[in-house]
């Protein structure tokens, strides 16, 4: 995978397809990894690559975006709408240069937090989507097919913001003002 960003945290992140696998206890690590990577190749057909190309994205970018959806959402509806938020932002970089995904920031923290601090938002890392524009250098988890499909086929919305409450409900808005109102209502900030 020589064309990948040198700042990737883990080289195979995103490509170890989550599925049920059967291994022998004495299987070599290389054989295990090879089996998982082969499964990824079987699942991600030429149609996926064609769709990515039609969107002007590489498959690595699609997998990176899908990993963000997997980490941010919990349902198919979440994945579709969160994908629309990120695609809308990526399509309008002058107005929305930053994806501002908590999941990308959580990825670089030593320990997962229930709430990010102001200091966390200033961490110097290409994975900090509050500081650096566009997608991070790599996937932040290994997404499933639902998230990958939604990265390729986002909902058609005018959403540019989303937030999740402590019960896992996700709320979407078109404007910063709407987003701030939802934060007051569901988060308390």
Beta strands, then each sheet from edge to edge (+ up, - down):
strand 1: 161-164
strand 2: 170-173
sheet 1: 1+ 2-
end
